[in-house]
Amino acid sequence: MQGYQLEFFMEQSKRHGHQALFEWLLETARNNGIGGATAFMGSMGYGQHRRIHSARFFELADQPVEVTMAVTAEEAERLFAILQAEKVHLFYVKLPIEFGTLGEASA
């Protein structure tokens, strides 16, 4: 199947409403038919403002988070429309990919 790998980057403390943004993004993807998404907690990183973000013992809220998913073109369009409607400010990467499943599902 042809589609896109979407990668979204944020700090753990970033919120959308009353919820952590990465959790909201995972739930939104699931509720809109996207087959899977994964949140990765980073140990250190920096963004456009060149400020270092890291997972320190007392400041885990500053920890970098990446949410990744493989989607069809239609799913990507639907998700980006939701993000725009919700006025979510978020850095992303969109890469064209081929994806699928190998082998048989286990019982």
C-alpha positions in Angstrom: 0.0 0.0 0.0 1.2 3.5 -0.8 0.9 6.3 1.7 2.8 8.5 4.1 4.8 8.2 7.3 3.8 11.1 9.5 6.0 12.2 12.4 4.9 14.8 14.8 7.3 16.4 17.3 6.5 18.2 20.6 7.4 18.4 24.3 5.7 16.2 26.8 4.3 19.2 28.6 2.5 20.6 25.4 -1.3 20.4 25.9 -4.4 20.5 23.8 -7.3 21.4 26.0 -6.9 19.5 29.3 -4.9 16.6 27.7 -1.3 16.1 26.8 -1.0 16.8 23.1 0.7 13.5 22.2 -2.1 11.6 24.0 -4.8 13.7 22.2 -3.0 13.0 18.9 -2.9 9.3 19.5 -6.6 9.2 20.5 -7.6 11.4 17.5 -5.7 9.1 15.1 -7.4 6.0 16.6 -10.9 7.6 16.6 -10.5 8.5 12.9 -9.6 5.1 11.6 -5.8 5.2 11.5 -4.5 1.7 12.0 -1.8 2.5 14.4 0.5 5.1 15.9 3.3 5.1 18.4 4.6 7.8 20.8 8.4 7.7 21.4 9.8 9.6 24.4 13.2 11.2 23.5 16.0 11.8 25.9 17.2 15.1 24.4 16.5 17.3 21.4 16.0 20.9 20.1 13.6 22.6 17.8 13.4 25.8 15.7 14.2 28.1 18.7 17.4 26.0 19.3 16.5 25.5 23.0 17.6 22.1 24.3 14.8 19.9 25.6 15.6 16.9 27.8 14.3 14.4 30.2 15.9 15.5 33.5 14.9 13.9 36.8 13.0 17.0 38.0 11.8 18.2 34.6 10.3 15.3 32.7 7.6 17.7 31.3 10.3 19.1 29.0 11.0 15.6 27.5 10.8 15.5 23.7 8.0 13.3 22.2 7.6 12.0 18.7 4.3 10.5 17.4 4.7 8.3 14.3 2.1 6.7 12.1 1.8 5.1 8.6 -1.3 6.4 6.8 -3.0 6.4 3.4 -3.2 9.7 1.5 -6.9 10.0 2.5 -6.1 9.4 6.2 -3.4 12.0 6.0 -5.8 14.5 4.5 -8.4 13.8 7.1 -5.9 14.1 10.0 -4.4 17.3 8.8 -8.0 18.8 8.3 -8.7 17.9 12.0 -5.4 19.4 13.2 -6.2 22.6 11.3 -9.7 22.8 12.6 -8.5 22.3 16.1 -5.8 25.0 15.5 -3.0 22.7 16.7 0.5 24.2 16.4 2.8 21.3 15.7 6.0 20.5 13.7 5.6 17.5 11.4 7.4 15.5 8.8 5.5 13.7 6.0 7.4 11.1 4.0 6.0 9.0 1.1 6.3 5.3 1.9 5.1 1.8 1.0 3.6 -0.1 3.9 1.8 -3.4 4.6 1.7 -6.4 6.9 3.6 -9.6 6.4 2.7 -13.1 7.6 -0.5 -14.3 9.2 -2.2 -12.8 12.2 -1.7 -14.9 15.4 -4.8 -16.1 17.3 
